[in-house]
């Protein structure tokens, strides 16, 4: 009877797993460019990753481009099942869930690593030693991005009225802010593509911060599909370390 019992147990487990797996999931992401992760005229690395995640999961992944604050609101409401790319902020746990290891995010399940860097007009005065920032005026940053709170925590006045890196750099050129704090790869790419930016803007070292970014999942989705939610996060990690995806990263221009 033992083989029969064992087979029945395995069958019941497989049925539970099958029931836990949805036919499709819907994830949202920022609707502004964030090179190389999100690009306007072609799939960026985030979308390339999600296509590979979709293939491995065998579940359709639908993507929606939204303003970041709205993306988080829809995650909170359960209108979407996930949101990416999100750095870890404790107050974002109000909106959804990260892959966790104890009381900290599990960085092995991250989508990517990214940094924030300051940019200023060439020749302008700005003191940043990696710990203390002194700026004559406000610092521009993108609305809803985690660097806003970091800057405010350093006692810096922040102007987060512009949503894109390009608009923030234009604000810098116009003298409306003393510096801008932007995601490094996106800002470097934007500056490289503009003669005006290249001639007038310089990068400040060291970076403001370097951090991992994650796919967040909604609380409703995790409650309904707990095993599959773990599988999604595991698959993100597997794709990130796969030879196929790493090749895409190396070749992306």
C-alpha angles and dihedrals in degrees: 000000000000095000089050091050092047092049091049091051092050090047092051091049092050091049091051091049091048091050090049093055115088122213090234142002131206123218128181130207140181113293094216125082118270105176127246094006100051119020127179102220101039141009111296123210093274092057091044089053092049091052089055091045089052091052094050095045095046088222124115113251114207117196130205126190110216140157103278096243091050090047090057092045091053089048089054092049092047091240087127126032097219146008131208151228100020130157115215117272120163092223090056088069083081087069103040148318136288126204100268138201105196108311095337132073114265101242091193086072095051123127095217148329120252138171138212120225136185121239125193139173112276111266095013121129118255127147117207120155098169093270110041126043123198116184132171097230135348128329119230121230138163118272114260095008120134094239089071092071091042091056093045089050087057090055094254123144108238130206106198098164095116122072104198134059090235093054091048092051090049088052088053092051090050090055094242092126132028093224141348129231111213141161102275104230093044093048094045090052093047092050093046090055096054126065091201093053092044092051097046110027129071133189120243121219139250106037117254091233144340119211146157122256126213147194106248119208126208119254089234092054094048092048091051098039107024097156094044091048089058089047091053092054091044090051092051088056092047093050092047091056096039121115090232094057095041088055090054090051093051093048097043114114 
